Amino acid sequence: MEFDVSYNLTCKLTLDSGRDIILEQLYQERTYRGLLEGTPNRVANDWGIEHNLSFARKLAGSIGDPYLIAPNRRDYVRVPGDMDQIREDIEKRLGDWEEGLQQRLPEWIPFVCCIGCFTSVKPARDPSKDYSALTVVWYQDDFAMPIDPAIQNELRSLNWNKHATDGEH
């Protein structure tokens, strides 16, 4: 992210296409803030991601469908192997039920869900419109700012014209 003198903020990102976009809003929450006991798994993470996408659609300043930068999924919390005992317990309990086993094994995604509302002063597809906007959902291991460098690379490579929605003031 770069400083933009127009806004006196570090809020500008230049896409690989050359288009400048501005971060207008950033919402963040802990990915597992409601998890009181147990271990997250694929089913719980899929549900949480869908919940966050639904929430992103309803945010003030969000237009169109949000774009998801798929989170990295891992079978450990902090270091490889730290979930081995839980994994063994689940494998014993579920036995040969392969489909259920794969869905119930421990799975973690990054610890912070971020929802960013971005705008561009140029429309994406319809030249009669005033601007374009895109809400992006991503996950990273700590609260922003800064936005994780790997996520910034994903943002820079976005096909804005394909995913953004044109709007009028």
Disulfide bonds with the S-S distance in Angstrom:
none
